Each structure stands twice: as C-alpha cells, then as structure tokens.
Amino acid sequence: MGRMQDPALAGGLASRTKLPAWEGGQPIRLNGALVGGMGVSGASGHQDSDCVAVALATLGFDPA
C-alpha cells in the first residue's frame, strides 16, 4: 500500500489538525475483508511501512 495516490485526498487529510497523516500504518485484510489495522513507528516513515508489510505477510494476511 504505502503511498497515497490521490493528491486532493492527501491535501484534505493534511489540513485536519487532529488527524496525523504519515507513513507507518496499513489496513489488515483477510480474504479481501478489512479486519483491522497495524501501525509501526520509530524509524523513517518508509522503514516503518516496510516493517508493517513484512509483519502482515509473515502473519498470512492479504498484501496491501
């Protein structure tokens, strides 16, 4: 998943003062259904996203 593809949506999210918008989180999907979310923080945003992707793949969830 990773990068937001819609610039207008990204701009709208960024204007929300109480909604953090940075990398490191991904939805958890199982058999196509949204079942949760996972977030990681502590490294760069890109590294955080990579950690989440590896964890979800290791646990057997659908790729984002």
PDB file of N, CA, C, O and CB in Angstrom:
ATOM      1  N   MET A   1       0.857  -1.167   0.000  1.00  0.00           N
ATOM      2  CA  MET A   1       0.000   0.000   0.000  1.00  0.00           C
ATOM      3  C   MET A   1       0.892   1.214   0.000  1.00  0.00           C
ATOM      4  O   MET A   1       1.242   1.709  -1.071  1.00  0.00           O
ATOM      5  CB  MET A   1      -0.969   0.006   1.213  1.00  0.00           C
ATOM      6  N   GLY A   2       1.267   1.704   1.132  1.00  0.00           N
ATOM      7  CA  GLY A   2       2.272   2.745   1.199  1.00  0.00           C
ATOM      8  C   GLY A   2       1.807   4.132   0.842  1.00  0.00           C
ATOM      9  O   GLY A   2       1.201   4.803   1.677  1.00  0.00           O
ATOM     10  N   ARG A   3       2.065   4.585  -0.356  1.00  0.00           N
ATOM     11  CA  ARG A   3       1.883   5.979  -0.747  1.00  0.00           C
ATOM     12  C   ARG A   3       0.435   6.279  -1.148  1.00  0.00           C
ATOM     13  O   ARG A   3      -0.203   5.491  -1.846  1.00  0.00           O
ATOM     14  CB  ARG A   3       2.820   6.322  -1.897  1.00  0.00           C
ATOM     15  N   MET A   4      -0.068   7.420  -0.699  1.00  0.00           N
ATOM     16  CA  MET A   4      -1.402   7.843  -1.091  1.00  0.00           C
ATOM     17  C   MET A   4      -1.376   8.305  -2.539  1.00  0.00           C
ATOM     18  O   MET A   4      -0.516   9.098  -2.924  1.00  0.00           O
ATOM     19  CB  MET A   4      -1.923   8.965  -0.165  1.00  0.00           C
ATOM     20  N   GLN A   5      -2.304   7.818  -3.337  1.00  0.00           N
ATOM     21  CA  GLN A   5      -2.315   8.085  -4.766  1.00  0.00           C
ATOM     22  C   GLN A   5      -3.142   9.306  -5.160  1.00  0.00           C
ATOM     23  O   GLN A   5      -2.970   9.823  -6.264  1.00  0.00           O
ATOM     24  CB  GLN A   5      -2.828   6.890  -5.486  1.00  0.00           C
ATOM     25  N   ASP A   6      -4.020   9.774  -4.307  1.00  0.00           N
ATOM     26  CA  ASP A   6      -4.918  10.878  -4.636  1.00  0.00           C
ATOM     27  C   ASP A   6      -4.432  12.164  -3.960  1.00  0.00           C
ATOM     28  O   ASP A   6      -4.621  12.325  -2.754  1.00  0.00           O
ATOM     29  CB  ASP A   6      -6.372  10.549  -4.204  1.00  0.00           C
ATOM     30  N   PRO A   7      -3.806  13.091  -4.716  1.00  0.00           N
ATOM     31  CA  PRO A   7      -3.266  14.314  -4.112  1.00  0.00           C
ATOM     32  C   PRO A   7      -4.327  15.165  -3.420  1.00  0.00           C
ATOM     33  O   PRO A   7      -4.044  15.779  -2.391  1.00  0.00           O
ATOM     34  CB  PRO A   7      -2.580  15.139  -5.167  1.00  0.00           C
ATOM     35  N   ALA A   8      -5.538  15.213  -3.964  1.00  0.00           N
ATOM     36  CA  ALA A   8      -6.598  16.015  -3.346  1.00  0.00           C
ATOM     37  C   ALA A   8      -6.969  15.443  -1.979  1.00  0.00           C
ATOM     38  O   ALA A   8      -7.161  16.191  -1.020  1.00  0.00           O
ATOM     39  CB  ALA A   8      -7.845  16.069  -4.260  1.00  0.00           C
ATOM     40  N   LEU A   9      -7.066  14.133  -1.893  1.00  0.00           N
ATOM     41  CA  LEU A   9      -7.372  13.493  -0.617  1.00  0.00           C
ATOM     42  C   LEU A   9      -6.234  13.707   0.371  1.00  0.00           C
ATOM     43  O   LEU A   9      -6.474  13.993   1.544  1.00  0.00           O
ATOM     44  CB  LEU A   9      -7.634  11.991  -0.813  1.00  0.00           C
ATOM     45  N   ALA A  10      -5.011  13.571  -0.092  1.00  0.00           N
ATOM     46  CA  ALA A  10      -3.849  13.786   0.778  1.00  0.00           C
ATOM     47  C   ALA A  10      -3.851  15.210   1.328  1.00  0.00           C
ATOM     48  O   ALA A  10      -3.571  15.412   2.509  1.00  0.00           O
ATOM     49  CB  ALA A  10      -2.534  13.512   0.011  1.00  0.00           C
ATOM     50  N   GLY A  11      -4.159  16.186   0.502  1.00  0.00           N
ATOM     51  CA  GLY A  11      -4.220  17.574   0.950  1.00  0.00           C
ATOM     52  C   GLY A  11      -5.316  17.783   1.974  1.00  0.00           C
ATOM     53  O   GLY A  11      -5.129  18.511   2.949  1.00  0.00           O
ATOM     54  N   GLY A  12      -6.455  17.151   1.759  1.00  0.00           N
ATOM     55  CA  GLY A  12      -7.559  17.260   2.706  1.00  0.00           C
ATOM     56  C   GLY A  12      -7.214  16.656   4.054  1.00  0.00           C
ATOM     57  O   GLY A  12      -7.534  17.227   5.097  1.00  0.00           O
ATOM     58  N   LEU A  13      -6.565  15.508   4.035  1.00  0.00           N
ATOM     59  CA  LEU A  13      -6.161  14.878   5.290  1.00  0.00           C
ATOM     60  C   LEU A  13      -5.127  15.723   6.019  1.00  0.00           C
ATOM     61  O   LEU A  13      -5.172  15.850   7.243  1.00  0.00           O
ATOM     62  CB  LEU A  13      -5.605  13.479   5.029  1.00  0.00           C
ATOM     63  N   ALA A  14      -4.203  16.294   5.274  1.00  0.00           N
ATOM     64  CA  ALA A  14      -3.143  17.098   5.884  1.00  0.00           C
ATOM     65  C   ALA A  14      -3.696  18.351   6.557  1.00  0.00           C
ATOM     66  O   ALA A  14      -3.075  18.882   7.478  1.00  0.00           O
ATOM     67  CB  ALA A  14      -2.112  17.490   4.834  1.00  0.00           C
ATOM     68  N   SER A  15      -4.868  18.833   6.104  1.00  0.00           N
ATOM     69  CA  SER A  15      -5.443  20.045   6.684  1.00  0.00           C
ATOM     70  C   SER A  15      -6.164  19.773   8.004  1.00  0.00           C
ATOM     71  O   SER A  15      -6.542  20.714   8.702  1.00  0.00           O
ATOM     72  CB  SER A  15      -6.405  20.681   5.700  1.00  0.00           C
ATOM     73  N   ARG A  16      -6.357  18.523   8.351  1.00  0.00           N
ATOM     74  CA  ARG A  16      -7.008  18.167   9.621  1.00  0.00           C
ATOM     75  C   ARG A  16      -5.990  18.280  10.745  1.00  0.00           C
ATOM     76  O   ARG A  16      -4.961  17.604  10.723  1.00  0.00           O
ATOM     77  CB  ARG A  16      -7.612  16.725   9.566  1.00  0.00           C
ATOM     78  N   THR A  17      -6.267  19.124  11.721  1.00  0.00           N
ATOM     79  CA  THR A  17      -5.279  19.373  12.775  1.00  0.00           C
ATOM     80  C   THR A  17      -5.191  18.244  13.796  1.00  0.00           C
ATOM     81  O   THR A  17      -4.170  18.116  14.472  1.00  0.00           O
ATOM     82  CB  THR A  17      -5.608  20.660  13.486  1.00  0.00           C
ATOM     83  N   LYS A  18      -6.219  17.430  13.926  1.00  0.00           N
ATOM     84  CA  LYS A  18      -6.200  16.359  14.924  1.00  0.00           C
ATOM     85  C   LYS A  18      -6.073  14.975  14.296  1.00  0.00           C
ATOM     86  O   LYS A  18      -6.298  13.966  14.964  1.00  0.00           O
ATOM     87  CB  LYS A  18      -7.455  16.417  15.767  1.00  0.00           C
ATOM     88  N   LEU A  19      -5.719  14.925  13.038  1.00  0.00           N
ATOM     89  CA  LEU A  19      -5.580  13.651  12.341  1.00  0.00           C
ATOM     90  C   LEU A  19      -4.158  13.520  11.814  1.00  0.00           C
ATOM     91  O   LEU A  19      -3.809  14.152  10.817  1.00  0.00           O
ATOM     92  CB  LEU A  19      -6.608  13.532  11.185  1.00  0.00           C
ATOM     93  N   PRO A  20      -3.334  12.708  12.470  1.00  0.00           N
ATOM     94  CA  PRO A  20      -1.960  12.560  11.972  1.00  0.00           C
ATOM     95  C   PRO A  20      -1.958  11.807  10.648  1.00  0.00           C
ATOM     96  O   PRO A  20      -2.698  10.839  10.473  1.00  0.00           O
ATOM     97  CB  PRO A  20      -1.076  11.823  13.008  1.00  0.00           C
ATOM     98  N   ALA A  21      -1.133  12.253   9.733  1.00  0.00           N
ATOM     99  CA  ALA A  21      -1.049  11.599   8.419  1.00  0.00           C
ATOM    100  C   ALA A  21       0.419  11.408   8.060  1.00  0.00           C
ATOM    101  O   ALA A  21       1.051  12.305   7.502  1.00  0.00           O
ATOM    102  CB  ALA A  21      -1.785  12.437   7.316  1.00  0.00           C
ATOM    103  N   TRP A  22       0.949  10.256   8.378  1.00  0.00           N
ATOM    104  CA  TRP A  22       2.308   9.923   7.978  1.00  0.00           C
ATOM    105  C   TRP A  22       2.386   8.419   7.755  1.00  0.00           C
ATOM    106  O   TRP A  22       1.470   7.682   8.119  1.00  0.00           O
ATOM    107  CB  TRP A  22       3.345  10.390   9.047  1.00  0.00           C
ATOM    108  N   GLU A  23       3.463   7.977   7.168  1.00  0.00           N
ATOM    109  CA  GLU A  23       3.625   6.562   6.853  1.00  0.00           C
ATOM    110  C   GLU A  23       3.819   5.735   8.114  1.00  0.00           C
ATOM    111  O   GLU A  23       4.168   6.251   9.176  1.00  0.00           O
ATOM    112  CB  GLU A  23       4.804   6.361   5.911  1.00  0.00           C
ATOM    113  N   GLY A  24       3.586   4.447   7.967  1.00  0.00           N
ATOM    114  CA  GLY A  24       3.827   3.523   9.060  1.00  0.00           C
ATOM    115  C   GLY A  24       2.623   2.677   9.421  1.00  0.00           C
ATOM    116  O   GLY A  24       2.724   1.795  10.274  1.00  0.00           O
ATOM    117  N   GLY A  25       1.485   2.926   8.790  1.00  0.00           N
ATOM    118  CA  GLY A  25       0.286   2.149   9.072  1.00  0.00           C
ATOM    119  C   GLY A  25      -0.317   1.570   7.810  1.00  0.00           C
ATOM    120  O   GLY A  25      -0.224   2.159   6.733  1.00  0.00           O
ATOM    121  N   GLN A  26      -0.932   0.414   7.952  1.00  0.00           N
ATOM    122  CA  GLN A  26      -1.601  -0.225   6.820  1.00  0.00           C
ATOM    123  C   GLN A  26      -2.843  -0.947   7.319  1.00  0.00           C
ATOM    124  O   GLN A  26      -2.901  -1.369   8.474  1.00  0.00           O
ATOM    125  CB  GLN A  26      -0.647  -1.211   6.088  1.00  0.00           C
ATOM    126  N   PRO A  27      -3.844  -1.091   6.440  1.00  0.00           N
ATOM    127  CA  PRO A  27      -5.013  -1.880   6.812  1.00  0.00           C
ATOM    128  C   PRO A  27      -4.653  -3.360   6.855  1.00  0.00           C
ATOM    129  O   PRO A  27      -3.751  -3.810   6.148  1.00  0.00           O
ATOM    130  CB  PRO A  27      -6.173  -1.636   5.826  1.00  0.00           C
ATOM    131  N   ILE A  28      -5.360  -4.105   7.682  1.00  0.00           N
ATOM    132  CA  ILE A  28      -5.203  -5.555   7.723  1.00  0.00           C
ATOM    133  C   ILE A  28      -6.401  -6.151   7.007  1.00  0.00           C
ATOM    134  O   ILE A  28      -7.546  -5.922   7.395  1.00  0.00           O
ATOM    135  CB  ILE A  28      -5.086  -6.094   9.201  1.00  0.00           C
ATOM    136  N   ARG A  29      -6.129  -6.919   5.957  1.00  0.00           N
ATOM    137  CA  ARG A  29      -7.191  -7.565   5.184  1.00  0.00           C
ATOM    138  C   ARG A  29      -6.975  -9.072   5.189  1.00  0.00           C
ATOM    139  O   ARG A  29      -5.850  -9.558   5.069  1.00  0.00           O
ATOM    140  CB  ARG A  29      -7.231  -7.022   3.729  1.00  0.00           C
ATOM    141  N   LEU A  30      -8.075  -9.795   5.329  1.00  0.00           N
ATOM    142  CA  LEU A  30      -8.043 -11.247   5.297  1.00  0.00           C
ATOM    143  C   LEU A  30      -9.149 -11.714   4.369  1.00  0.00           C
ATOM    144  O   LEU A  30     -10.323 -11.416   4.591  1.00  0.00           O
ATOM    145  CB  LEU A  30      -8.203 -11.858   6.725  1.00  0.00           C
ATOM    146  N   ASN A  31      -8.778 -12.439   3.338  1.00  0.00           N
ATOM    147  CA  ASN A  31      -9.729 -12.887   2.314  1.00  0.00           C
ATOM    148  C   ASN A  31     -10.512 -11.712   1.737  1.00  0.00           C
ATOM    149  O   ASN A  31     -11.700 -11.832   1.441  1.00  0.00           O
ATOM    150  CB  ASN A  31     -10.698 -13.923   2.901  1.00  0.00           C
ATOM    151  N   GLY A  32      -9.841 -10.583   1.580  1.00  0.00           N
ATOM    152  CA  GLY A  32     -10.439  -9.398   0.980  1.00  0.00           C
ATOM    153  C   GLY A  32     -11.222  -8.518   1.934  1.00  0.00           C
ATOM    154  O   GLY A  32     -11.604  -7.407   1.567  1.00  0.00           O
ATOM    155  N   ALA A  33     -11.474  -8.984   3.152  1.00  0.00           N
ATOM    156  CA  ALA A  33     -12.254  -8.201   4.116  1.00  0.00           C
ATOM    157  C   ALA A  33     -11.324  -7.408   5.032  1.00  0.00           C
ATOM    158  O   ALA A  33     -10.292  -7.912   5.473  1.00  0.00           O
ATOM    159  CB  ALA A  33     -13.173  -9.123   4.954  1.00  0.00           C
ATOM    160  N   LEU A  34     -11.701  -6.169   5.308  1.00  0.00           N
ATOM    161  CA  LEU A  34     -10.946  -5.336   6.240  1.00  0.00           C
ATOM    162  C   LEU A  34     -11.219  -5.835   7.657  1.00  0.00           C
ATOM    163  O   LEU A  34     -12.366  -5.843   8.104  1.00  0.00           O
ATOM    164  CB  LEU A  34     -11.330  -3.821   6.091  1.00  0.00           C
ATOM    165  N   VAL A  35     -10.164  -6.254   8.367  1.00  0.00           N
ATOM    166  CA  VAL A  35     -10.338  -6.804   9.712  1.00  0.00           C
ATOM    167  C   VAL A  35      -9.593  -6.012  10.785  1.00  0.00           C
ATOM    168  O   VAL A  35      -9.697  -6.331  11.969  1.00  0.00           O
ATOM    169  CB  VAL A  35      -9.875  -8.239   9.736  1.00  0.00           C
ATOM    170  N   GLY A  36      -8.844  -4.984  10.384  1.00  0.00           N
ATOM    171  CA  GLY A  36      -8.125  -4.190  11.370  1.00  0.00           C
ATOM    172  C   GLY A  36      -7.083  -3.309  10.729  1.00  0.00           C
ATOM    173  O   GLY A  36      -7.136  -3.026   9.533  1.00  0.00           O
ATOM    174  N   GLY A  37      -6.142  -2.882  11.531  1.00  0.00           N
ATOM    175  CA  GLY A  37      -5.051  -2.050  11.048  1.00  0.00           C
ATOM    176  C   GLY A  37      -3.819  -2.272  11.907  1.00  0.00           C
ATOM    177  O   GLY A  37      -3.922  -2.694  13.058  1.00  0.00           O
ATOM    178  N   MET A  38      -2.657  -1.987  11.343  1.00  0.00           N
ATOM    179  CA  MET A  38      -1.399  -2.123  12.081  1.00  0.00           C
ATOM    180  C   MET A  38      -0.543  -0.905  11.802  1.00  0.00           C
ATOM    181  O   MET A  38      -0.436  -0.457  10.661  1.00  0.00           O
ATOM    182  CB  MET A  38      -0.644  -3.431  11.691  1.00  0.00           C
ATOM    183  N   GLY A  39       0.061  -0.375  12.843  1.00  0.00           N
ATOM    184  CA  GLY A  39       0.949   0.769  12.693  1.00  0.00           C
ATOM    185  C   GLY A  39       2.261   0.534  13.412  1.00  0.00           C
ATOM    186  O   GLY A  39       2.308  -0.121  14.453  1.00  0.00           O
ATOM    187  N   VAL A  40       3.315   1.070  12.849  1.00  0.00           N
ATOM    188  CA  VAL A  40       4.656   0.966  13.421  1.00  0.00           C
ATOM    189  C   VAL A  40       5.272   2.354  13.396  1.00  0.00           C
ATOM    190  O   VAL A  40       5.064   3.111  12.448  1.00  0.00           O
ATOM    191  CB  VAL A  40       5.545  -0.067  12.637  1.00  0.00           C
ATOM    192  N   SER A  41       6.028   2.691  14.431  1.00  0.00           N
ATOM    193  CA  SER A  41       6.701   3.975  14.480  1.00  0.00           C
ATOM    194  C   SER A  41       8.050   3.807  15.155  1.00  0.00           C
ATOM    195  O   SER A  41       8.216   2.952  16.025  1.00  0.00           O
ATOM    196  CB  SER A  41       5.844   5.022  15.218  1.00  0.00           C
ATOM    197  N   GLY A  42       9.008   4.622  14.752  1.00  0.00           N
ATOM    198  CA  GLY A  42      10.309   4.584  15.393  1.00  0.00           C
ATOM    199  C   GLY A  42      11.458   4.775  14.429  1.00  0.00           C
ATOM    200  O   GLY A  42      12.537   5.217  14.824  1.00  0.00           O
ATOM    201  N   ALA A  43      11.238   4.445  13.175  1.00  0.00           N
ATOM    202  CA  ALA A  43      12.268   4.639  12.147  1.00  0.00           C
ATOM    203  C   ALA A  43      11.734   5.686  11.173  1.00  0.00           C
ATOM    204  O   ALA A  43      10.838   6.454  11.521  1.00  0.00           O
ATOM    205  CB  ALA A  43      12.625   3.280  11.401  1.00  0.00           C
ATOM    206  N   SER A  44      12.273   5.722   9.966  1.00  0.00           N
ATOM    207  CA  SER A  44      11.710   6.623   8.955  1.00  0.00           C
ATOM    208  C   SER A  44      10.340   6.085   8.547  1.00  0.00           C
ATOM    209  O   SER A  44      10.048   4.908   8.757  1.00  0.00           O
ATOM    210  CB  SER A  44      12.662   6.753   7.705  1.00  0.00           C
ATOM    211  N   GLY A  45       9.506   6.936   7.969  1.00  0.00           N
ATOM    212  CA  GLY A  45       8.182   6.503   7.535  1.00  0.00           C
ATOM    213  C   GLY A  45       8.248   5.329   6.583  1.00  0.00           C
ATOM    214  O   GLY A  45       7.468   4.383   6.695  1.00  0.00           O
ATOM    215  N   HIS A  46       9.182   5.390   5.642  1.00  0.00           N
ATOM    216  CA  HIS A  46       9.325   4.307   4.666  1.00  0.00           C
ATOM    217  C   HIS A  46       9.718   2.999   5.359  1.00  0.00           C
ATOM    218  O   HIS A  46       9.180   1.940   5.034  1.00  0.00           O
ATOM    219  CB  HIS A  46      10.375   4.681   3.597  1.00  0.00           C
ATOM    220  N   GLN A  47      10.644   3.069   6.302  1.00  0.00           N
ATOM    221  CA  GLN A  47      11.060   1.869   7.034  1.00  0.00           C
ATOM    222  C   GLN A  47       9.920   1.334   7.898  1.00  0.00           C
ATOM    223  O   GLN A  47       9.737   0.122   8.001  1.00  0.00           O
ATOM    224  CB  GLN A  47      12.290   2.172   7.910  1.00  0.00           C
ATOM    225  N   ASP A  48       9.159   2.227   8.514  1.00  0.00           N
ATOM    226  CA  ASP A  48       8.004   1.800   9.302  1.00  0.00           C
ATOM    227  C   ASP A  48       7.012   1.043   8.423  1.00  0.00           C
ATOM    228  O   ASP A  48       6.515  -0.012   8.817  1.00  0.00           O
ATOM    229  CB  ASP A  48       7.316   3.015   9.962  1.00  0.00           C
ATOM    230  N   SER A  49       6.723   1.574   7.232  1.00  0.00           N
ATOM    231  CA  SER A  49       5.794   0.918   6.307  1.00  0.00           C
ATOM    232  C   SER A  49       6.310  -0.442   5.876  1.00  0.00           C
ATOM    233  O   SER A  49       5.544  -1.401   5.781  1.00  0.00           O
ATOM    234  CB  SER A  49       5.557   1.793   5.081  1.00  0.00           C
ATOM    235  N   ASP A  50       7.611  -0.528   5.616  1.00  0.00           N
ATOM    236  CA  ASP A  50       8.207  -1.813   5.233  1.00  0.00           C
ATOM    237  C   ASP A  50       8.056  -2.836   6.356  1.00  0.00           C
ATOM    238  O   ASP A  50       7.766  -4.003   6.093  1.00  0.00           O
ATOM    239  CB  ASP A  50       9.695  -1.634   4.876  1.00  0.00           C
ATOM    240  N   CYS A  51       8.250  -2.413   7.598  1.00  0.00           N
ATOM    241  CA  CYS A  51       8.101  -3.320   8.742  1.00  0.00           C
ATOM    242  C   CYS A  51       6.679  -3.858   8.837  1.00  0.00           C
ATOM    243  O   CYS A  51       6.476  -5.048   9.076  1.00  0.00           O
ATOM    244  CB  CYS A  51       8.477  -2.603  10.045  1.00  0.00           C
ATOM    245  N   VAL A  52       5.697  -2.983   8.649  1.00  0.00           N
ATOM    246  CA  VAL A  52       4.299  -3.408   8.687  1.00  0.00           C
ATOM    247  C   VAL A  52       4.025  -4.410   7.569  1.00  0.00           C
ATOM    248  O   VAL A  52       3.388  -5.437   7.805  1.00  0.00           O
ATOM    249  CB  VAL A  52       3.353  -2.191   8.565  1.00  0.00           C
ATOM    250  N   ALA A  53       4.496  -4.128   6.364  1.00  0.00           N
ATOM    251  CA  ALA A  53       4.260  -5.022   5.227  1.00  0.00           C
ATOM    252  C   ALA A  53       4.851  -6.405   5.482  1.00  0.00           C
ATOM    253  O   ALA A  53       4.208  -7.415   5.200  1.00  0.00           O
ATOM    254  CB  ALA A  53       4.855  -4.425   3.945  1.00  0.00           C
ATOM    255  N   VAL A  54       6.064  -6.457   6.011  1.00  0.00           N
ATOM    256  CA  VAL A  54       6.706  -7.747   6.306  1.00  0.00           C
ATOM    257  C   VAL A  54       5.936  -8.488   7.399  1.00  0.00           C
ATOM    258  O   VAL A  54       5.715  -9.695   7.295  1.00  0.00           O
ATOM    259  CB  VAL A  54       8.181  -7.537   6.738  1.00  0.00           C
ATOM    260  N   ALA A  55       5.532  -7.774   8.438  1.00  0.00           N
ATOM    261  CA  ALA A  55       4.788  -8.407   9.529  1.00  0.00           C
ATOM    262  C   ALA A  55       3.470  -8.993   9.031  1.00  0.00           C
ATOM    263  O   ALA A  55       3.132 -10.131   9.359  1.00  0.00           O
ATOM    264  CB  ALA A  55       4.521  -7.395  10.651  1.00  0.00           C
ATOM    265  N   LEU A  56       2.726  -8.225   8.242  1.00  0.00           N
ATOM    266  CA  LEU A  56       1.439  -8.712   7.741  1.00  0.00           C
ATOM    267  C   LEU A  56       1.622  -9.909   6.819  1.00  0.00           C
ATOM    268  O   LEU A  56       0.846 -10.862   6.888  1.00  0.00           O
ATOM    269  CB  LEU A  56       0.697  -7.596   7.006  1.00  0.00           C
ATOM    270  N   ALA A  57       2.635  -9.876   5.958  1.00  0.00           N
ATOM    271  CA  ALA A  57       2.905 -11.008   5.065  1.00  0.00           C
ATOM    272  C   ALA A  57       3.306 -12.242   5.874  1.00  0.00           C
ATOM    273  O   ALA A  57       2.869 -13.353   5.572  1.00  0.00           O
ATOM    274  CB  ALA A  57       4.017 -10.647   4.050  1.00  0.00           C
ATOM    275  N   THR A  58       4.128 -12.052   6.888  1.00  0.00           N
ATOM    276  CA  THR A  58       4.576 -13.163   7.726  1.00  0.00           C
ATOM    277  C   THR A  58       3.407 -13.807   8.460  1.00  0.00           C
ATOM    278  O   THR A  58       3.378 -15.023   8.648  1.00  0.00           O
ATOM    279  CB  THR A  58       5.624 -12.684   8.732  1.00  0.00           C
ATOM    280  N   LEU A  59       2.447 -12.990   8.873  1.00  0.00           N
ATOM    281  CA  LEU A  59       1.275 -13.494   9.588  1.00  0.00           C
ATOM    282  C   LEU A  59       0.208 -14.066   8.657  1.00  0.00           C
ATOM    283  O   LEU A  59      -0.788 -14.619   9.126  1.00  0.00           O
ATOM    284  CB  LEU A  59       0.675 -12.390  10.419  1.00  0.00           C
ATOM    285  N   GLY A  60       0.404 -13.940   7.347  1.00  0.00           N
ATOM    286  CA  GLY A  60      -0.508 -14.550   6.385  1.00  0.00           C
ATOM    287  C   GLY A  60      -1.682 -13.697   5.956  1.00  0.00           C
ATOM    288  O   GLY A  60      -2.649 -14.219   5.401  1.00  0.00           O
ATOM    289  N   PHE A  61      -1.621 -12.389   6.199  1.00  0.00           N
ATOM    290  CA  PHE A  61      -2.699 -11.509   5.758  1.00  0.00           C
ATOM    291  C   PHE A  61      -2.517 -11.136   4.294  1.00  0.00           C
ATOM    292  O   PHE A  61      -1.425 -11.277   3.743  1.00  0.00           O
ATOM    293  CB  PHE A  61      -2.756 -10.244   6.627  1.00  0.00           C
ATOM    294  N   ASP A  62      -3.589 -10.661   3.665  1.00  0.00           N
ATOM    295  CA  ASP A  62      -3.549 -10.256   2.258  1.00  0.00           C
ATOM    296  C   ASP A  62      -2.556  -9.114   2.079  1.00  0.00           C
ATOM    297  O   ASP A  62      -2.428  -8.264   2.960  1.00  0.00           O
ATOM    298  CB  ASP A  62      -4.956  -9.833   1.763  1.00  0.00           C
ATOM    299  N   PRO A  63      -1.841  -9.085   0.932  1.00  0.00           N
ATOM    300  CA  PRO A  63      -0.963  -7.935   0.662  1.00  0.00           C
ATOM    301  C   PRO A  63      -1.795  -6.677   0.479  1.00  0.00           C
ATOM    302  O   PRO A  63      -2.902  -6.727  -0.057  1.00  0.00           O
ATOM    303  CB  PRO A  63      -0.090  -8.187  -0.593  1.00  0.00           C
ATOM    304  N   ALA A  64      -1.263  -5.560   0.920  1.00  0.00           N
ATOM    305  CA  ALA A  64      -1.996  -4.288   0.828  1.00  0.00           C
ATOM    306  C   ALA A  64      -2.042  -3.795  -0.595  1.00  0.00           C
ATOM    307  O   ALA A  64      -2.616  -2.740  -0.865  1.00  0.00           O
ATOM    308  CB  ALA A  64      -1.360  -3.227   1.721  1.00  0.00           C
TER     309      ALA A  64
END
